[in-house]
Amino acid sequence: MDNQIETALCCSDSISQTSVTISDFSDEILLNILRFIPSHDLMLNVSQVCRKLRTLCLDKSLRAHVHLHKEYTANDNAVKQLLKNLSGDIQTLNLSGCYWLAGSMVDQVTRCKALVSLDLSGCRLTSVRLSHLLTSLRSLRSLALDVGPGFDLHQLSAEGKSALARLQELKQTLLTPSYGVVPCCSALRCLHLYLEASEGWREAGGCAQLMVGQSSVPHYQNLRWFSARLAPGEVNRTLLSLYLAVFSMRVPEGLTGLVLSVPGPAPPRPVAMTALMESMASTVGNTVSALQLPRTWLDGAILGRVLAHGCPSYLNVSRCSSPGFNPLHVLLSAGRDLTPLRSLNFCGKGEEEMDAESVKALTECCPHLIHLNLSATHYHHALPAGQDGHLCGALGRLAALCSLALPVCALAQSPPAPVNIQDPHTDLFSRSLLLGLKKSSRIGVPTYRPTTEVTVGQGEERQDRGLCIQPLLQGCPHLVELELIGAGFSSAMPRNEPAIRKDPSACPWSYNVGDGELAALGGMKFLRKLTLAHLPGVLKGTGLIELVQGCKDLRSLSLANLGSLKTMNYTQALLEALSYSLYLLYLFRLEQPYFNANAAFFEALSHQCHQLRRLCLVSRHGTFQPAAVASFMQSCADVIMCHMFMGGTLVACKTLQKTLLDSFSISRPALSVVIYPLLHEDLAHVIRGMPLCHLDEITLFKSRVAEEPMKQ
């Protein structure tokens, strides 16, 4: 079967039945198809199918760039064989997030003499192994690595330090207070820092040694891009201050990107920050491409100075708290061309209120926006639903929009129902002894019924409930990611602190967003990522059924605190939704205070979700059935991540975790299983031992729209 691959029959109402083989496709089409196949599978399996595919697999466009990120089936032997076969051709190698690979596997990378870009984020790497690696890769210009405890820059050889001096781009994840390899990188143009040191290093005085060793501080004379993303904690804020201290000695003249993401309290603003921003804005021929500063560092003067010399393509002004600073007002009143803006993050502090006119003006000034984050704000539409001026109508003007984050109350079409209003005509009756026998009228949203149960009158009601969303559905046909997050929502899942025991209060307007609005979201036919958090107006969850029936391309689904927080009132609808059309679902996260992870749930999840890879359940008072979890993992052979933070005893959680690891680790090398009581005092320590790729992408809840600058 060297020259032919199994025949496929293509049938159509207008075309007669014809015999076609994949061999009839042109080489160009086949090469485009082969690019979607994982590198290790392509070279080790597909190339063995026939002579034609073997020849195509030798194409340099397939062999020069090897990406194994999230290729969870690639074990040590497969990667070693792949690197051995392609060692002379690989120019770009991405092993980020391959936490399961043995440290000895990294030694095989030394075969790839032509490597220009290497990403080892998440891989096990020691100082000695890094030195050996750098000595062999003389053409390397871009490097990504983790710096953990025990890293010693002095263990690098002279050849290794020379290789670092030639680097132009460095991405460094610091798991301990350290400068890492930055002091040796004198030619850097792009520096990306991820500060993930735990608070234990502050108690041990981890940053004190860095303060003394000022000679280790690097110089940024050639820097064009500087970004730093911090995990919560004082030690990371101190570490950032040490990295930024270099700018006080010399301000780089060509810096075009400055992205500093600092959760929680911001460190004191460096004295050199004003000079740095002035240099970024005033350099001739230099346009700022990306800007984000900690919440207290950015004010109207700095933003206005940057905009005066051109609009960046990425702007993040989330949670800014400088007195009297309104980022949207400064942006619109700058009088500059804002059309270059592609990604904008206006995530608020949970207090700000938007108005449709300002958003409309924004959409007119920034017609090419691709990513927009308006979460953690409020929008209350006072006009009737049928009138113009709704926020969704303004957003519908953004035809290129691909990802959007909104507060839940933005979809409410009417004010919240008044409560505790005394009627003088019924005051006498209210004092009657028979009051306890009278059934009180329920205040809230009307019960929504799915399409299969809707009568003629109810159909009109359902259409009215989703009326305000229609301009968004019609005007943004390319929307693939949507987040609806209640203002003030805070996940119970912690990072470095104990789990949250008190649920946050919801915006009163969000009680008018329920199943009808969820059903209307089913009109987003190309939606791939959906996050719904803190929707108290959801009654039975029946809107979820129509939503998943319409959004058949969903790959990622995250649900948190829907409906009542005292009970799980949408269990049946969730089970039905999971059994419908989520056969492409890749990632599923569910957070609810009271959730029973029983056999019915796991059976529904495994019935249609054949592509599921990662699962995370968070429930403060939830329960689970160990036999049901084990059966689910047995049925869904592709699941490589199962994180459950629920109720139950520590013994029960550890027993189930050990059972799953013992049963499936051999067949799934990338398997990550963490099962732990959510309210246990040692949870923060357990979290620090989890793979960062899972922790950041699914386990910890956060808004991800416009969180990162667009890749150039």
N, C-alpha and C positions, 0 to 999 in steps of 0.2 A: 504494500500500500504506500509506496514511496511517492508516487505522483498524484495521489488522490486521497482526499479526506472524505469521511462518510457523507453521503449525499443527503441534502436537506430538500424538502418539498415546500415550495412557496405557493400558496393558494390565495386567490382573491376573487371577489365577485366579478371583477371586470377583466381579469387576466386568467387565461387558461392555465391548467396545472402544468408546471414546467420543472424539469429536473435541473438543479443548479448545485454546483459544488463550490466550496470555499476557494478551491484552486482557480476558479474562474475570475476571482477578484484580482485587481491590479496589485502590484507590489506596494504601491503607495497606500492603498486602502488597508491592506493587511498589516503594514507597519503601524498605521494609526490604531488598528485594533490591538496589536501586540503590546502597545505602550500601556494598556490598561491592565496587563497581566503582571503580577508581582515578579520582581527580577529573579528571585531564586527559583520560582516555578517555571519561569520562561526559559531559563538557561538549562535547568536540570531535567525538565519534563517535556515542555512543548517542543524543544529543539530535537527531541528523539522521535517525534511523531512521523515525520516524513522528510524527504530530501529538500523540498521547497522551504518548509518551515525552518529546517536546520540552516539553510542558506540565509534566510531572512533574519534569523536570530544572531547572525554574525555581523549584522549591520551596526556600524559605529554609533548611530543614534540611540540604539538600545543598549549597547555595551558601555558607553562612556559615562552614563548617569545611572547609578544603582541606588534605589531608594527602598530601604527595608523598614521605614517608619511605620508602625502599626501592622507589620506583617507577622502576626503572632504565631503562625505555623512554621516560621523559619527557625529551626533548631541549630545547635552548634555545628553539627556535621554538614548541614545544608549550606550554611554561610561559609564555612571553611572551603567546601568544594567550589562554591560560587567564586570566591575570591581567588582561588587557585586557577580556575578556568579563565577568568577575566582580568587577571592581575596587570597585564600590559596595556589594557585599554581603558580602565576606569579612571575618570577624571573627577567625578563627583560621587562621594559615598556618604549616604545618610543612614546612620545607625541610631538616630535619636529615639529614645524611649525603649530601646531593646534591653531592658533591665534584666532579662532572663539569660542572656548570653554569658558564658563563662569569661572571666578575665583573660584567660589564655587565648581566647579567640581573637582578641584585639591584636595579638602578635602577628596574626595572619595579614593584617592590614599593611605590614611592612613590605609585602610583595608588590603593592600597588605603587610603583615608583613614579607614575605620572599623575598622582593625585594632586589636584589643585584645591579642592574643597572637601573637608572631612568633618562630619558631625557625630560626636560620640556622647552627646548629652544623655545621661541616664545609664551609661555603661560603666562597668567597674574598671577604674583606671588608677594605677599607682604612679608615683613620681618616677620610679625606675622604668616602668613600662612606657610612660610618656616620653622619657628621654630616648629610649631605644627607638620609639616610633618616629620622633622628630628627626633623629639622625638619618633615618632612611628616606624621609619624604622631603627632598630638597626643593620640590616645585610647589609646596603647600603655601597657599595664600589666605585660606579661610579655615578657621578651626573653632569647634564648639566642644566644650568638655565640662565635667563636674570637678570641683575642688572640694575634697572631703577632709575629715580629720586625718592627720598624719602626713599631709602633703608638704613637701619640702623642696623649695625652689633650688636649693643648693645641690640637690641630687641630680639635676639636669647636667648633661655633658656640655662641653663647649660647642659641639656641633648642634646640639639641641637648642641651645640659646641663640645660636646664629639663625636657625630655622625660625624661631619665634621673632627675631628681629626683622624677618622678611614678611611677616604676616600683615595683611591689610585689613582683615576682619576677624574679630574675636567675640565669641559668645561664651560667657563664663557663668556657671551656676555655682554659687558659693554656699556650701553646706556648713562652713565654719568661717569665723572671721579671718580673712586673708586677702592679700592682693592677688593671690593666684599667680598666673604667669604674666600679668600685665606689666610689671617692671621691665621685662625683657622685650616687650613689643614696642619698639621705638617708631615703627612706621605705620602704626594703626590708623586707619581711616574710619572704621566703624567699630564701636565697642558696645556690646549688649551685656548687661549685668542682671542676673537673677539672684537676689539675696535671700537665702533660705536658712540662715543660721538660727538655731533654736535659742531660747532664753537662757538655757543652761550655760551657754558660753559667756553670757554677761556676768553670771555669778562667779565664773572661773577667771574673769578678767581677760577674756579673749581679745578685746580691742586695745588693751593697754599697751601690748607689745607693738602694735601697729603705730600707735601714737608716738612711741619712742623712736621707731625705725623710720624716720622721715626720708632717709636716703633710698628707701624702697619705693617711694612714691613715684609713679611714672609721669612722663611729660606727654601732653596731648597736642603737640604742635601741628600735626597733620590731620587731626581729627575732623571728620565731616558729620559724624552721627554718634550721639551718646544717648543710651537708654538704660534705665535701671528700674526693675520691678521688684518690689519688696514684699516679703511675707510680713505679717504683723509682728511687732516686737521692738523693743528699744534697741537691742543689739544691732538689728538691721538698719535702723535709722542712724545710729552712730557710725556704722560702717559706710553708709552712703555719704555722710558728712566728710569722712576721711577721703573718699574718692573725689568728692567735689572740691576739696581743699586745694587741689592742684590748679584749679582755674584762677585762684587768687595770685598764683605766681606767673601764669601766662595764659592769656585768653586766646584760644584758637581763632584764626581769622576766617576760616572757611566753614564753620559749623552751620549746617543746614537743618539738622534734626536734633531736638532735645526732648526726650520723653522720660519723665520721672513719675512713676506711679507709686504712691505712698499711702497705704491704708492707715486709718486711724490718725492720731495727732502727727502733724508734720514736724520735722526737725527745724531748728532755727534757720532762717534764710541766710545763705552765705553772703558775705559782704561783696563778693565778686559777681553775684548774680546780676546786678544792675549793669555792670560793665559787660558781662557776657551777653545779655539780651541786646544791649546797644550794639555790640559787635555783630551779632547775628543779623540784626535788622539793617545796619548801615553799610555793610561791606558791598562794594560795587559789584554788580552782576551776581549777587548772592540772594536767593530767595528761600525763605524758610519753608521746608517741605513738611515738617511735623513738629507739633508743639503740645506738650503736656507738662504742667508743673503741679507740685503739691498744693492742696486746697488754700493755704494761706499765703502762698508765694505769688500767685497770679492776681493782678488787679487791672483796672481799666487802663492805667498808664502803660503798663508793659504790653498788654494785648494791642492797644492802639498803636504803639510804636512798631510792633511786628507787622500789623496789617498795613501800616503806611508804606511798607516796602514790598508788599505782595501778600497774597493770601496763601496759606499752606494748604496742602491737599489733605492733611490729617490734623484735626484740632480737637483736643480733649479738655474741656473745662468742667469736668464733673466735680460736683460737691464743693465748688469754690465758696469760701466763706469770708472773703475780704469784705469789710464793712462798705456798704453802698455800691458794691460791684454787681452789675447785671450783665453777664456775658452776652446775652442775646441783644440787649440794647446797644452795647458797644460794637458788636459785630454789624448790626444793621445801620448804625449811625456813622460808621467809619468812612462811608462814601467811596469805598474801593471796590474793585472787581472781585466778586466772590465766586465766580464760576469755576476756578480751579479746585474748590473744596469738594472732596469726594467722601470723606468720612468725618462725621461730627458726633461728639459725645456731650450731651447736655444733661447727663444723669444728675439729679438734684440731691438734696438732703432730706427729702420727704416733706418739705414745707412749701416749696415754691409752687405757684400756680401759673399755668400757661394761659394764653388767650389765643384764639384761632387767628386773629388778625396778624399777630406777630409771627406765628408759624407760617401763615400765608405769605407774608413779606419775605420770610426766610426762603421758602420754596421758590419764590420768584427770583431771588438773588442767587440761589444755589441750585439751579435746575438739574445739575449732573450728580447730585448726591447719590451715593450707592449704599452707605451705611449711616443710620441715624438712630441715636439713643436718647429717648426722652423719659426714661424710667425714673422712679423716685421723685416724681413731680405730681401735680394735680391738674386736671382739666375738668371743669364743670360746665356743661353746655346747658344754658338756661333757655334757649329758644326751642320751639317745637321741632321734632325730628325732621319734619318735611321741609323746613326752611334751610336756606343756604347758610354757610358760615360755620359748619361743624369742622372740628379738627381733621377728621378723616377726609373731608372734601379738600382741605388744603394739602394734605399729604398725598392725595391722589394725583397731584400735579407732577410728582416725582416719578417719571416713567422708568428711570433707570434703577430705582430703589431695589436692593436685594435683601437687606436685613433691616429690621425695625424693632425697637423696644418702646413700649407704651405703658403708661399706668393703667390699671384696670378701669378706673373711673372715667377714662377718656371715652369708653364705649357706652357709658350710661346715657340714656336719652331723656331722662326726667329726674327731677330732684328726689331726694329720699323722702319717704312718707313721713309726715309729722307724727310725733308720738306724745303721749301724755297731755293731750288737749282736752280740757274739761268742757262738757256740753251742759249748760245750765238746765236744759229741758230734761236731761236724764240723770241729774244729780240726785234726785229723790230716789230713783230706782237703784242707783249705784249703792245706796245705803241699805238696801233691802237685805233681809236675811237669806233670800233666795239667790243672792249673787253667785254663790259657789256652785249652784246648779246650772247657771247659764254658761254656755260655751262661748268663750271670747273669740272675737274675730281676729284672724291672723293678719298681721301687718307685714308686707314683704312683696316679693315678685310672684306673679301667677305661675302655677305649675306649667311647665313646658312638656309637650308630648312630641315624640319623634314623628317623622313623616308618615309612618305606617298607621298612626292612630289619629291623624289630624282630620278634623271635619272641615267643612267649607269656612265657617267662621273662624275657627282656630288657625286655619292656614293664613288668613289675612293678618291675624295677630302675630304669627310667627314671622311673616314678611315684614311687619312693622318693627318687630324687635331687632331685626338685623338691617334696618333701613340705613342707619348712619354708616354702616361698614361698607355699603355697596360702592361708594366712590373710591374707596381704598382698593377694593377688589378689582374694579374696572381700570383704575389708573395706574396700578403697580402690578403688571402681569408677570414680572420677573422676580417677585418676592419669594425667597426660598427660606428665610429665617424670620420668625416672629416671636417676640417675648411680650407677654402681658403679665406684669408684676405689680401687685398692689403696693401703693405708696406706703412706706414704713415697714414693709415685710422684712423679716430677719429670720434666716434659717436656724433651726435648732441644732444644726451640725456645726460644731466649733472648729477653730483652727489651733489656737494655742491657749484657749481658755475653756472652762467647764461649759457643758451643754446648756443652752438656754432653756429655762424651765417655765417661762411665762410667754404665752403667745401674744404677739403684737396686736393692737387694735387696728381695725380696718377703716378706710375712708367711708363715710356714710353713703356716698354716691355709688360705691362699688357694689352695694347690696342690690342695685338695679341691673347688674350685669350677671346673667345666668345662662341657663341652657339654650335659650333662644339665640343669644349672641354667639355661643360656642358652635351651634349648628350653622350659623351664617359663615363662620370661618372656614367651613368645608368648601367654600367657593374658591379657596386658594389652591388651585390644582397642582401647582409646582412646589408647594411648601415641603421642605425637607427637615427643618429643625423647628420645634415648637416648645415653648416654655409657658406654662400657666401656673401662676403662684398667687395665693391669697385672693381667691374669688369667693367671698362669703355668700353671694347670691345664687350659687349653684345648689339646686334642690336635690334632684335625683341623678344628675349627671347624664341624662338622656341626650343632651346636646353633644356629648363626646362621641356617641354612636354615629351621628350624621357627619361629624367633623372627620373622623377617620375614614368614613366611606368616601368622602370627597377628596381628602388629602392622601391619595394612595402612594405617594412617593416619600412619605415620612420615614426618615432615617433615625432621627433623635427626638425623643419625647420626654419631657420633664414636667411632672405634676406635683404641686406642693400646696397643701392647705386649701383644698377646694371644699366649699360648703361649710357645714358645721364643724367646729373643732372639738366638740364633745363626743362625736360619734363619726363613723365612716358611713355617710348616707348615700354614697354613689358606688358602692361595691358592685351591685348587680350590673349597672351600666358599664362600669370599667371592665368587668369580665366579658361582657358582650362585645365591647369595643375591641378588646384584645383578640377576640375570636373572629373578627371580621376581616379586615384588610391590611393588617400591619405586617405583611409578610416581608417587607423590606426593612423593618425596624432593626437598627443596629445598636442603639443605646437607649436604655429606659431607666429613668430615675423617678422614684415615688417617695414623697414625704408627707406624712399625715400623722397627727398625734395618736390616733387610735386606728391601727390597721392590723388585720389578721392575715398573715401570709400563710394561708392554708392550702390544702391540696387543690381546691377549686381555682385559686388564683394561679398557681404554678401550672396547672393543666391548661388553663386558658392561654397563659403566656407561651407555652411550648406548642400549642396547637397550630398557630399560624406564624409565629415569630421565628422562622427558621434561620434568619440571618442574624439573630441577636448575638452580640459579643460581650456587652457590658451591662451589668445590672447593679443598681444601688437602691436600697430600701432604708429609709430613715423614719423611725416611729418611736416617740418617747415612751408610750405605753403599749406598743405593739407586741404581738406574739407571733411565733412561727412554729411550724411543724417540721422537725428535722427530717422525717421520712419523705415529706413532700419536697423539701429542698434537694435532697439527694436524688430523688427520682427526676426532678427537673434537670439537674446537672447531667444526669445520665442520658436524658432524652435530647437535650440541646448540646450536642458535642462541640459546638463552636464557641460556647461561652467561655471566656478566659478571665472574666472579672466578676466576682460576686461579693459585693460589700453590703453587709446588713448591720445596721446600728439600731437596735430595738430594745424592748424590755427583756425580761428573762434573767436568769442567773448567769454569772460569769462561767460557772462550770458547764452549763448547757451550751453556751456560745462557743467556748473553747473546744468542747467535745465535737460539735458539729463542724467547726473549722478544721480540726485535725482529720476528721473522717473524709471531708471533701478533698483535702490536700493529699492524703494517702491514697485515695481512690483514683484521682484524675491527674496528678502532677506529671506522671510519666508520659501519658499520651498528650498532655497539653503543657509544654515547657514554659509558656508565658502565664500560666494560671496564677491569678492573684485572688486569694480568698481572705477576707477580713470580716469576722463576725464578732461583735462586741457590744456590751450593754451601753446604750447611749448616755446614760447618766452616771457611768462609772468614773471615778476620780482620775483614773489612769488613761482615759481615752486620748488625751492630748499626746501622751507618749506613744500610744499605738499609731496615731495618725502620722507622726514623724517618720515611722518606719515604712510607710506605704510608698509605692512608686509615684513620683511626682506627676507623671503624665496622667494617671488615673485621678489622683487627688485634685489636680487643677482643672481637669476637663469635665468631671462628672460628680465626684463625691462631695466637694464643696460647692454650695450653691452661690452663684453670682451672675450678674448680667454680663453677657459676653459680646453683645453687639457694639461695634466700634471700640472695643477694648484695646485692640492692637492696631498699629498702623498697617495699611495695606502693603502687601509684599510688592516690591518694585520689580 
